[in-house]
Amino acid sequence: MKRFLTCGLAVAACAVSTYSSASSHREAPFIGGMPRLDGTDVYAFRSYEPGRADFVTLIANYIPFQDPQGGPNFYPLDTNAYYDIDVFTTGDAVTRYTFEFKFNNVKKNLAVQAGNRTVAVPVINTGPVDKDGKNLNVSQTYTVLVSHGTRQLAENASLGGTTFFKPADNIGEKSIPDYASYANNFIYDISIPGCATPGRVFVGQRKEGFVVNVGEIFDLVNLNPVGPRDGVANDLTHKNITSLALELPIACITTRRDPVIGVVASTKTRQGDTYTQVSRLGNPLVNEAVIGLPDKDKFNGSYPQNDADFLTYVTNPTLPVLLNTLFGDAAKIPETPRNDLVATFLTGIKGINQPLTVKPAEMLRLNTSTLPTPPAQQNDLGVIGGDLAGFPNGRRPYDDVTDIELRALEGALCGVAGKCGTQTTDPNKGTAYTDGARAAGPDAAHLRVTGKVSALDTYLDVFPYLNTPLAGSPSGVAE
């Protein structure tokens, strides 16, 4: 059978690049050389941890392709940048809440007596690391500045003050024998200005949650588009990521009139006396798999209210044309204009996650009135799989966004979300397109290990949901 390109469509402002990898990892020329500022994934979902259904969890990931053995410096976040999570509440593409994370390095300059000299050590720790960081040479703290009419620092409701602490990365089992317990010390209650109920926050290294068949995509799309969903290994199984996770009370970030919110994560870096936006991400795989090469940097620097600049890439996408050129009738081209994709990625789907009034703009939209699906019942195809609490109604860690977006791109929602030209049915008749890589399950209690699926590719069923990062040592251990 002919091989198939499995870049998923993802949205808002877009053209196409067949040189993609994972969900917006190194997706544009400029950001490709700035991994500390590279937003790779955004998640937004109603919390499904028991007792937390009145909250939403927002996660933004950075620093792609982290090898666990990343010493001696590992993966600190950039102290000359702001990491923003924007929440939109009215459908007009204007930010209503911005949570700005700002990081600071704390250096102890630990030294040892080497002969008759006191000499600074070259490593990040000089002994076992605990929550107090006694033997940690360099650590990071952060603040969260909340903009909602005014700009105020959020308070650390666990420790007092406005400073939060980031755990060290998972150096290895000798340095941090029980990393999961160690990292849990850095989950804090956070008091949001104007909100009576505290939320929770965590910033730190996590196991990479994205699942994709990267290598075969680069090798002239060397995979089977209609083969088993568990037929190949996830190329990111042995990678880590850095997460900024917020859990917020639904009542504090929605209006009484409309339960739908939009979420975008971005980074701004200092350039002279000002900060310039260099990364932006809402739906997965947008800039990486759909935006044309000439516009990739422009999209990363743009704002949702200006997304009309990119509308043609959604209404007249180029990726289906390339797929049809490669694989003929195995990938029929849906008619244009693609109003189904406009709804799926720019406005939300009516009756599922579309605001009452809406301006087309690329962002991850979540209907907070949709009840969360317990882990055991989650379908990793989300809405397409009949699970209305999954992508594109927000996004949970377990959602297989590559398969979902690939199917949407090829017309799975024609007539459901909107017409494809004059077509009101899927021209590819529900073909179950896949990249062949799949996660093991929504949590460790519900593993679904089949085919080439790795048991490592699972998630937590409690905040911060992405799993404990892989240890840098011992390395080379079989799964």
RAJOJO-V603857 format. One record per helix or strand of 3 or more residues. SS is the DSSP state (2 for helix, 1 for strand). FROM is the first residue (numbers start at 0). TO is the last residue. If there is no record, write none. Layout:
SS/FROM/TO
SS/FROM/TO
//
This chain:
2/30/32
2/34/36
1/38/45
1/54/66
1/80/87
1/96/106
1/110/113
1/116/119
1/137/146
1/150/152
1/163/165
2/178/183
1/187/190
1/198/206
2/213/217
1/238/248
2/249/252
1/259/270
1/273/280
2/285/288
2/292/299
2/303/314
2/318/330
2/338/346
1/363/366
2/374/376
2/381/384
2/400/408
2/443/445
//
